[in-house]
Amino acid sequence: MRRTEAIRPSEYARTRNHLQGAVTGLSPYVTHGLITLRDVLERVNHKTALAVGHKLVYEFGWREYFRHVWACESDGIFSSFHEGPCPERDYARDLPADIREARTGVPAVDQAVRTLYATGTLHNHARMWLASYVVHLRHVHWRAGADWMVAHLLDGDLASNHLSWQWVAGTGSHKPYLFNAENVARYAPASWHSPGSVIDQSYAALDAIARGSSAPQMRAGGVAEQSCFEEGFALEPTLHGQPPVDLGLAGPAPLEPEHLAGREVWLVHPWALRAPPAPLAPDAVVLGIYLQEYHAAWPWPEARWRWVDAAMSAITPQRCFVTADVLTNSLARAACVRTVSDPHIDRWLEPFVQLNPSPRLFPVVNRRCTSFSQWWTRATRGLERAEELL
């Protein structure tokens, strides 16, 4: 709420592309459902009436557009929608060690990796630079980079992350996204500046590399041959498919079928970290769940486990790390089971679980839109003021 109150829409619009600009810092809270886009806009618009086309509202639209694509494409978002600058076979499938260890010798890239590991967050401009370098200058498949990045993001959302990588890669957009040292110097602090490196080239030269028609010209600071023990080496945080033991999530007590039989159950999960809607029955159970199937596929670093569980434990002390089958068997005799729908978790929930719609800000667009501009036109047709979305 403090972050929301601190938003200054005019400053955001003017400086948001700068790494030290007036960004909101709300993405982890929105991703994990502590606050919704509607909540944010309601509070901001109450102080400053915004047009629907204001840059802040426009950026909110990107998040819902990515969810629109995920709803239409399902697991298709994890495959290229069409070929990028080069054939799929020309891209490496593993992320090189020098990128993972922040020792490429390109300051903009290495600083981005260090920031990602240290904070679990990364400015959107830096995410685009990092993705562009991985795909277009190192010819690594976007999926390898997307899977790696989402694992370390505190706000890691599969739709926003993977579809952003596709946009940069040119497999989900009309052309590849490229950047150069001049772009970095304009928007990043001095420690990120990368003169004399591989990105210090014209856009025409970078485009030729991206299309495979020119070999990368690795100047000083291109791909550094450094020892892992040299200054600047970044240790990648370990990923865990299960929570830290001291969080106490392995115990079966909250899932005893006898404990849940005949009672109303509200499920809290990592993408809906909010108190349940009132009213609940006096003997209702609020149960926090982490599904083992999800975390086996998409493990988290310890810091994200602790951040999410701190929020979940503030809602309910009854939390568990459980398989979908055990959850189903435990809930089978409950009088009613409800939760907030979210594509990160819905596939593992049985039909008897009533899915409350995820809170939305924009009108639902039922027809699949192949570009953000197409979706934006349909979602905001006839609207002029941001308050008309509320």
Contacts in CASP RR format, 6 or more apart in sequence:
PFRMAT RR
TARGET T0000
AUTHOR 0000-0000-0000
METHOD contacts of the structure
MODEL  1
MRRTEAIRPSEYARTRNHLQGAVTGLSPYVTHGLITLRDVLERVNHKTAL
AVGHKLVYEFGWREYFRHVWACESDGIFSSFHEGPCPERDYARDLPADIR
EARTGVPAVDQAVRTLYATGTLHNHARMWLASYVVHLRHVHWRAGADWMV
AHLLDGDLASNHLSWQWVAGTGSHKPYLFNAENVARYAPASWHSPGSVID
QSYAALDAIARGSSAPQMRAGGVAEQSCFEEGFALEPTLHGQPPVDLGLA
GPAPLEPEHLAGREVWLVHPWALRAPPAPLAPDAVVLGIYLQEYHAAWPW
PEARWRWVDAAMSAITPQRCFVTADVLTNSLARAACVRTVSDPHIDRWLE
PFVQLNPSPRLFPVVNRRCTSFSQWWTRATRGLERAEELL
1 35 0 8 1.000
1 43 0 8 1.000
3 24 0 8 1.000
3 25 0 8 1.000
3 26 0 8 1.000
3 29 0 8 1.000
4 24 0 8 1.000
4 26 0 8 1.000
4 35 0 8 1.000
4 39 0 8 1.000
4 40 0 8 1.000
4 43 0 8 1.000
4 44 0 8 1.000
5 43 0 8 1.000
7 22 0 8 1.000
7 24 0 8 1.000
7 40 0 8 1.000
7 44 0 8 1.000
7 56 0 8 1.000
8 22 0 8 1.000
9 44 0 8 1.000
9 48 0 8 1.000
9 50 0 8 1.000
9 54 0 8 1.000
9 55 0 8 1.000
9 56 0 8 1.000
10 48 0 8 1.000
11 21 0 8 1.000
11 22 0 8 1.000
12 22 0 8 1.000
12 23 0 8 1.000
12 24 0 8 1.000
12 55 0 8 1.000
12 56 0 8 1.000
13 54 0 8 1.000
13 55 0 8 1.000
13 56 0 8 1.000
14 22 0 8 1.000
15 21 0 8 1.000
15 22 0 8 1.000
16 22 0 8 1.000
16 23 0 8 1.000
16 55 0 8 1.000
16 59 0 8 1.000
17 125 0 8 1.000
17 187 0 8 1.000
18 125 0 8 1.000
18 187 0 8 1.000
18 188 0 8 1.000
19 123 0 8 1.000
19 125 0 8 1.000
19 126 0 8 1.000
19 187 0 8 1.000
19 188 0 8 1.000
19 189 0 8 1.000
19 192 0 8 1.000
20 189 0 8 1.000
23 123 0 8 1.000
24 40 0 8 1.000
24 56 0 8 1.000
25 121 0 8 1.000
26 35 0 8 1.000
26 40 0 8 1.000
27 121 0 8 1.000
27 155 0 8 1.000
28 121 0 8 1.000
28 154 0 8 1.000
28 155 0 8 1.000
28 307 0 8 1.000
29 35 0 8 1.000
30 36 0 8 1.000
30 37 0 8 1.000
30 40 0 8 1.000
30 63 0 8 1.000
30 155 0 8 1.000
31 155 0 8 1.000
31 156 0 8 1.000
31 157 0 8 1.000
31 160 0 8 1.000
31 271 0 8 1.000
32 155 0 8 1.000
32 270 0 8 1.000
32 271 0 8 1.000
32 273 0 8 1.000
32 308 0 8 1.000
32 311 0 8 1.000
33 271 0 8 1.000
33 272 0 8 1.000
33 273 0 8 1.000
33 274 0 8 1.000
34 273 0 8 1.000
34 274 0 8 1.000
34 311 0 8 1.000
36 359 0 8 1.000
36 361 0 8 1.000
37 60 0 8 1.000
37 61 0 8 1.000
37 63 0 8 1.000
37 64 0 8 1.000
37 359 0 8 1.000
37 360 0 8 1.000
37 361 0 8 1.000
38 359 0 8 1.000
38 360 0 8 1.000
38 361 0 8 1.000
38 389 0 8 1.000
38 390 0 8 1.000
40 60 0 8 1.000
41 50 0 8 1.000
41 56 0 8 1.000
41 57 0 8 1.000
41 60 0 8 1.000
41 361 0 8 1.000
41 386 0 8 1.000
41 389 0 8 1.000
41 390 0 8 1.000
42 390 0 8 1.000
44 50 0 8 1.000
44 56 0 8 1.000
45 386 0 8 1.000
45 387 0 8 1.000
45 390 0 8 1.000
49 385 0 8 1.000
49 386 0 8 1.000
49 387 0 8 1.000
50 56 0 8 1.000
50 57 0 8 1.000
50 385 0 8 1.000
50 386 0 8 1.000
51 57 0 8 1.000
51 384 0 8 1.000
51 385 0 8 1.000
51 386 0 8 1.000
52 380 0 8 1.000
52 383 0 8 1.000
52 384 0 8 1.000
52 385 0 8 1.000
52 386 0 8 1.000
52 388 0 8 1.000
52 389 0 8 1.000
53 380 0 8 1.000
53 386 0 8 1.000
54 386 0 8 1.000
57 386 0 8 1.000
57 389 0 8 1.000
58 376 0 8 1.000
60 361 0 8 1.000
60 362 0 8 1.000
61 361 0 8 1.000
61 362 0 8 1.000
61 372 0 8 1.000
61 376 0 8 1.000
61 379 0 8 1.000
62 160 0 8 1.000
62 372 0 8 1.000
63 157 0 8 1.000
63 160 0 8 1.000
64 360 0 8 1.000
64 361 0 8 1.000
64 362 0 8 1.000
64 379 0 8 1.000
65 369 0 8 1.000
65 372 0 8 1.000
65 375 0 8 1.000
65 376 0 8 1.000
65 379 0 8 1.000
66 157 0 8 1.000
66 159 0 8 1.000
66 160 0 8 1.000
66 163 0 8 1.000
66 164 0 8 1.000
67 159 0 8 1.000
67 343 0 8 1.000
67 358 0 8 1.000
68 365 0 8 1.000
68 368 0 8 1.000
68 369 0 8 1.000
68 375 0 8 1.000
69 77 0 8 1.000
69 159 0 8 1.000
69 163 0 8 1.000
69 368 0 8 1.000
69 369 0 8 1.000
70 77 0 8 1.000
70 158 0 8 1.000
70 159 0 8 1.000
70 163 0 8 1.000
70 343 0 8 1.000
71 343 0 8 1.000
72 368 0 8 1.000
73 368 0 8 1.000
77 158 0 8 1.000
77 159 0 8 1.000
77 162 0 8 1.000
77 163 0 8 1.000
77 166 0 8 1.000
78 143 0 8 1.000
78 162 0 8 1.000
79 143 0 8 1.000
80 88 0 8 1.000
80 142 0 8 1.000
80 143 0 8 1.000
80 166 0 8 1.000
80 169 0 8 1.000
80 171 0 8 1.000
80 172 0 8 1.000
81 166 0 8 1.000
81 171 0 8 1.000
81 172 0 8 1.000
82 171 0 8 1.000
82 172 0 8 1.000
83 171 0 8 1.000
84 169 0 8 1.000
84 170 0 8 1.000
84 171 0 8 1.000
84 176 0 8 1.000
85 136 0 8 1.000
85 170 0 8 1.000
85 176 0 8 1.000
85 210 0 8 1.000
85 211 0 8 1.000
85 212 0 8 1.000
86 139 0 8 1.000
86 210 0 8 1.000
86 211 0 8 1.000
86 212 0 8 1.000
88 141 0 8 1.000
90 139 0 8 1.000
90 212 0 8 1.000
91 135 0 8 1.000
91 139 0 8 1.000
91 140 0 8 1.000
91 141 0 8 1.000
91 142 0 8 1.000
92 138 0 8 1.000
92 139 0 8 1.000
92 140 0 8 1.000
92 141 0 8 1.000
92 144 0 8 1.000
93 140 0 8 1.000
93 141 0 8 1.000
93 143 0 8 1.000
93 144 0 8 1.000
94 140 0 8 1.000
94 144 0 8 1.000
95 134 0 8 1.000
95 140 0 8 1.000
95 144 0 8 1.000
95 145 0 8 1.000
95 148 0 8 1.000
96 138 0 8 1.000
96 140 0 8 1.000
98 104 0 8 1.000
98 105 0 8 1.000
98 223 0 8 1.000
98 224 0 8 1.000
98 226 0 8 1.000
99 109 0 8 1.000
99 113 0 8 1.000
99 133 0 8 1.000
99 134 0 8 1.000
99 138 0 8 1.000
99 140 0 8 1.000
100 113 0 8 1.000
100 148 0 8 1.000
100 236 0 8 1.000
101 113 0 8 1.000
101 228 0 8 1.000
101 233 0 8 1.000
101 234 0 8 1.000
101 235 0 8 1.000
101 236 0 8 1.000
102 109 0 8 1.000
102 110 0 8 1.000
102 111 0 8 1.000
102 113 0 8 1.000
102 114 0 8 1.000
102 117 0 8 1.000
102 232 0 8 1.000
102 233 0 8 1.000
102 234 0 8 1.000
103 110 0 8 1.000
103 224 0 8 1.000
103 226 0 8 1.000
103 228 0 8 1.000
103 230 0 8 1.000
103 232 0 8 1.000
103 233 0 8 1.000
103 234 0 8 1.000
104 110 0 8 1.000
104 133 0 8 1.000
104 221 0 8 1.000
104 222 0 8 1.000
104 223 0 8 1.000
104 224 0 8 1.000
105 197 0 8 1.000
105 221 0 8 1.000
105 222 0 8 1.000
105 223 0 8 1.000
105 224 0 8 1.000
105 226 0 8 1.000
106 133 0 8 1.000
106 194 0 8 1.000
106 197 0 8 1.000
106 198 0 8 1.000
106 199 0 8 1.000
106 221 0 8 1.000
106 222 0 8 1.000
107 191 0 8 1.000
107 192 0 8 1.000
107 193 0 8 1.000
107 194 0 8 1.000
107 197 0 8 1.000
108 126 0 8 1.000
108 129 0 8 1.000
108 133 0 8 1.000
108 181 0 8 1.000
108 184 0 8 1.000
108 188 0 8 1.000
108 192 0 8 1.000
108 193 0 8 1.000
108 194 0 8 1.000
108 197 0 8 1.000
108 199 0 8 1.000
109 129 0 8 1.000
109 130 0 8 1.000
109 133 0 8 1.000
109 194 0 8 1.000
110 232 0 8 1.000
110 234 0 8 1.000
111 126 0 8 1.000
111 188 0 8 1.000
111 191 0 8 1.000
111 192 0 8 1.000
112 122 0 8 1.000
112 126 0 8 1.000
112 127 0 8 1.000
112 129 0 8 1.000
112 130 0 8 1.000
112 192 0 8 1.000
113 130 0 8 1.000
113 234 0 8 1.000
114 232 0 8 1.000
114 234 0 8 1.000
115 121 0 8 1.000
115 122 0 8 1.000
115 126 0 8 1.000
116 122 0 8 1.000
116 130 0 8 1.000
116 149 0 8 1.000
116 152 0 8 1.000
116 153 0 8 1.000
117 152 0 8 1.000
117 234 0 8 1.000
117 235 0 8 1.000
117 236 0 8 1.000
117 237 0 8 1.000
119 154 0 8 1.000
120 152 0 8 1.000
120 153 0 8 1.000
120 154 0 8 1.000
120 155 0 8 1.000
120 301 0 8 1.000
120 303 0 8 1.000
120 304 0 8 1.000
121 153 0 8 1.000
121 154 0 8 1.000
121 155 0 8 1.000
122 130 0 8 1.000
122 153 0 8 1.000
125 187 0 8 1.000
125 188 0 8 1.000
126 188 0 8 1.000
127 149 0 8 1.000
127 164 0 8 1.000
128 164 0 8 1.000
128 168 0 8 1.000
128 177 0 8 1.000
128 179 0 8 1.000
129 179 0 8 1.000
129 183 0 8 1.000
129 184 0 8 1.000
130 149 0 8 1.000
131 142 0 8 1.000
131 145 0 8 1.000
131 146 0 8 1.000
131 149 0 8 1.000
131 164 0 8 1.000
131 165 0 8 1.000
131 168 0 8 1.000
131 169 0 8 1.000
131 177 0 8 1.000
132 168 0 8 1.000
132 176 0 8 1.000
132 177 0 8 1.000
132 178 0 8 1.000
132 179 0 8 1.000
133 199 0 8 1.000
134 140 0 8 1.000
134 142 0 8 1.000
134 144 0 8 1.000
134 145 0 8 1.000
135 141 0 8 1.000
135 142 0 8 1.000
135 145 0 8 1.000
135 165 0 8 1.000
135 168 0 8 1.000
135 169 0 8 1.000
135 176 0 8 1.000
135 210 0 8 1.000
136 169 0 8 1.000
136 176 0 8 1.000
136 178 0 8 1.000
136 206 0 8 1.000
136 209 0 8 1.000
136 210 0 8 1.000
137 198 0 8 1.000
137 199 0 8 1.000
137 206 0 8 1.000
137 209 0 8 1.000
137 210 0 8 1.000
137 216 0 8 1.000
138 216 0 8 1.000
139 212 0 8 1.000
142 165 0 8 1.000
142 166 0 8 1.000
142 168 0 8 1.000
142 169 0 8 1.000
142 171 0 8 1.000
143 162 0 8 1.000
143 165 0 8 1.000
145 165 0 8 1.000
146 161 0 8 1.000
146 162 0 8 1.000
146 165 0 8 1.000
146 166 0 8 1.000
149 161 0 8 1.000
149 165 0 8 1.000
150 156 0 8 1.000
150 157 0 8 1.000
150 158 0 8 1.000
150 161 0 8 1.000
150 162 0 8 1.000
150 298 0 8 1.000
151 239 0 8 1.000
151 298 0 8 1.000
151 299 0 8 1.000
151 300 0 8 1.000
151 301 0 8 1.000
152 236 0 8 1.000
152 237 0 8 1.000
152 301 0 8 1.000
153 161 0 8 1.000
154 303 0 8 1.000
154 304 0 8 1.000
154 307 0 8 1.000
157 344 0 8 1.000
158 298 0 8 1.000
158 343 0 8 1.000
158 344 0 8 1.000
159 343 0 8 1.000
163 172 0 8 1.000
166 172 0 8 1.000
166 173 0 8 1.000
167 173 0 8 1.000
167 177 0 8 1.000
168 176 0 8 1.000
168 177 0 8 1.000
169 176 0 8 1.000
170 176 0 8 1.000
170 177 0 8 1.000
173 371 0 8 1.000
176 207 0 8 1.000
176 210 0 8 1.000
178 203 0 8 1.000
178 206 0 8 1.000
178 207 0 8 1.000
178 210 0 8 1.000
179 199 0 8 1.000
180 199 0 8 1.000
180 200 0 8 1.000
180 201 0 8 1.000
180 202 0 8 1.000
180 203 0 8 1.000
180 206 0 8 1.000
181 193 0 8 1.000
181 194 0 8 1.000
181 195 0 8 1.000
181 196 0 8 1.000
181 197 0 8 1.000
181 199 0 8 1.000
181 200 0 8 1.000
181 201 0 8 1.000
184 192 0 8 1.000
184 193 0 8 1.000
184 194 0 8 1.000
184 199 0 8 1.000
185 193 0 8 1.000
185 195 0 8 1.000
194 200 0 8 1.000
194 221 0 8 1.000
196 219 0 8 1.000
196 220 0 8 1.000
196 221 0 8 1.000
197 219 0 8 1.000
197 220 0 8 1.000
197 221 0 8 1.000
197 222 0 8 1.000
198 216 0 8 1.000
198 217 0 8 1.000
198 218 0 8 1.000
198 219 0 8 1.000
198 221 0 8 1.000
198 222 0 8 1.000
198 223 0 8 1.000
199 206 0 8 1.000
200 219 0 8 1.000
201 217 0 8 1.000
205 214 0 8 1.000
205 217 0 8 1.000
208 214 0 8 1.000
209 215 0 8 1.000
209 216 0 8 1.000
209 217 0 8 1.000
226 233 0 8 1.000
227 233 0 8 1.000
237 301 0 8 1.000
237 302 0 8 1.000
237 303 0 8 1.000
238 301 0 8 1.000
238 302 0 8 1.000
239 299 0 8 1.000
239 300 0 8 1.000
239 301 0 8 1.000
240 295 0 8 1.000
240 299 0 8 1.000
240 300 0 8 1.000
240 301 0 8 1.000
240 302 0 8 1.000
240 305 0 8 1.000
241 295 0 8 1.000
241 296 0 8 1.000
241 299 0 8 1.000
241 300 0 8 1.000
242 292 0 8 1.000
242 295 0 8 1.000
242 321 0 8 1.000
243 249 0 8 1.000
243 250 0 8 1.000
243 290 0 8 1.000
243 305 0 8 1.000
243 309 0 8 1.000
243 321 0 8 1.000
244 302 0 8 1.000
244 305 0 8 1.000
244 306 0 8 1.000
247 305 0 8 1.000
247 306 0 8 1.000
247 309 0 8 1.000
247 319 0 8 1.000
249 290 0 8 1.000
249 309 0 8 1.000
249 319 0 8 1.000
249 320 0 8 1.000
249 321 0 8 1.000
250 320 0 8 1.000
250 321 0 8 1.000
251 320 0 8 1.000
252 320 0 8 1.000
253 259 0 8 1.000
253 318 0 8 1.000
254 285 0 8 1.000
254 287 0 8 1.000
254 288 0 8 1.000
254 318 0 8 1.000
254 319 0 8 1.000
254 320 0 8 1.000
255 287 0 8 1.000
255 320 0 8 1.000
255 322 0 8 1.000
255 326 0 8 1.000
255 327 0 8 1.000
255 330 0 8 1.000
256 330 0 8 1.000
257 329 0 8 1.000
257 330 0 8 1.000
257 332 0 8 1.000
257 333 0 8 1.000
259 285 0 8 1.000
260 285 0 8 1.000
260 287 0 8 1.000
260 330 0 8 1.000
260 331 0 8 1.000
260 333 0 8 1.000
260 334 0 8 1.000
261 333 0 8 1.000
261 334 0 8 1.000
262 333 0 8 1.000
262 334 0 8 1.000
262 335 0 8 1.000
263 281 0 8 1.000
263 283 0 8 1.000
263 284 0 8 1.000
263 285 0 8 1.000
263 334 0 8 1.000
263 335 0 8 1.000
264 280 0 8 1.000
264 281 0 8 1.000
264 283 0 8 1.000
264 284 0 8 1.000
264 285 0 8 1.000
264 334 0 8 1.000
264 335 0 8 1.000
264 336 0 8 1.000
264 337 0 8 1.000
264 338 0 8 1.000
265 284 0 8 1.000
265 285 0 8 1.000
265 286 0 8 1.000
265 287 0 8 1.000
265 331 0 8 1.000
265 334 0 8 1.000
265 336 0 8 1.000
265 337 0 8 1.000
265 338 0 8 1.000
266 276 0 8 1.000
266 280 0 8 1.000
266 284 0 8 1.000
266 285 0 8 1.000
266 286 0 8 1.000
266 287 0 8 1.000
266 338 0 8 1.000
266 339 0 8 1.000
267 287 0 8 1.000
267 288 0 8 1.000
267 289 0 8 1.000
267 337 0 8 1.000
267 338 0 8 1.000
267 339 0 8 1.000
267 353 0 8 1.000
268 274 0 8 1.000
268 276 0 8 1.000
268 286 0 8 1.000
268 287 0 8 1.000
268 288 0 8 1.000
268 289 0 8 1.000
268 312 0 8 1.000
268 315 0 8 1.000
268 316 0 8 1.000
268 319 0 8 1.000
268 339 0 8 1.000
269 288 0 8 1.000
269 289 0 8 1.000
269 290 0 8 1.000
269 291 0 8 1.000
269 339 0 8 1.000
269 340 0 8 1.000
269 342 0 8 1.000
269 344 0 8 1.000
269 345 0 8 1.000
270 290 0 8 1.000
270 308 0 8 1.000
270 312 0 8 1.000
270 344 0 8 1.000
270 345 0 8 1.000
271 340 0 8 1.000
271 342 0 8 1.000
271 344 0 8 1.000
271 345 0 8 1.000
272 339 0 8 1.000
272 340 0 8 1.000
272 342 0 8 1.000
272 358 0 8 1.000
273 308 0 8 1.000
273 311 0 8 1.000
273 312 0 8 1.000
273 315 0 8 1.000
274 315 0 8 1.000
274 340 0 8 1.000
275 315 0 8 1.000
276 284 0 8 1.000
276 286 0 8 1.000
276 315 0 8 1.000
276 338 0 8 1.000
277 356 0 8 1.000
280 286 0 8 1.000
285 318 0 8 1.000
285 334 0 8 1.000
286 315 0 8 1.000
286 316 0 8 1.000
286 318 0 8 1.000
287 316 0 8 1.000
287 318 0 8 1.000
287 319 0 8 1.000
287 320 0 8 1.000
288 312 0 8 1.000
288 315 0 8 1.000
288 316 0 8 1.000
288 318 0 8 1.000
288 319 0 8 1.000
288 320 0 8 1.000
289 319 0 8 1.000
289 320 0 8 1.000
289 322 0 8 1.000
289 327 0 8 1.000
290 319 0 8 1.000
290 320 0 8 1.000
290 321 0 8 1.000
290 322 0 8 1.000
291 322 0 8 1.000
291 323 0 8 1.000
291 324 0 8 1.000
291 327 0 8 1.000
291 345 0 8 1.000
291 348 0 8 1.000
292 321 0 8 1.000
292 322 0 8 1.000
292 323 0 8 1.000
292 324 0 8 1.000
293 323 0 8 1.000
293 324 0 8 1.000
293 348 0 8 1.000
294 344 0 8 1.000
294 345 0 8 1.000
294 348 0 8 1.000
295 321 0 8 1.000
300 308 0 8 1.000
309 319 0 8 1.000
312 319 0 8 1.000
313 319 0 8 1.000
322 330 0 8 1.000
324 348 0 8 1.000
324 349 0 8 1.000
327 348 0 8 1.000
328 350 0 8 1.000
331 337 0 8 1.000
331 350 0 8 1.000
331 352 0 8 1.000
331 353 0 8 1.000
332 352 0 8 1.000
336 354 0 8 1.000
337 352 0 8 1.000
337 353 0 8 1.000
337 354 0 8 1.000
338 353 0 8 1.000
338 354 0 8 1.000
338 355 0 8 1.000
338 356 0 8 1.000
339 349 0 8 1.000
339 353 0 8 1.000
339 354 0 8 1.000
339 355 0 8 1.000
339 356 0 8 1.000
340 355 0 8 1.000
340 356 0 8 1.000
340 357 0 8 1.000
340 358 0 8 1.000
341 355 0 8 1.000
341 356 0 8 1.000
341 357 0 8 1.000
341 358 0 8 1.000
342 358 0 8 1.000
346 355 0 8 1.000
349 355 0 8 1.000
361 389 0 8 1.000
362 379 0 8 1.000
362 380 0 8 1.000
362 389 0 8 1.000
363 379 0 8 1.000
365 375 0 8 1.000
365 378 0 8 1.000
365 379 0 8 1.000
367 378 0 8 1.000
369 375 0 8 1.000
369 378 0 8 1.000
383 389 0 8 1.000
END
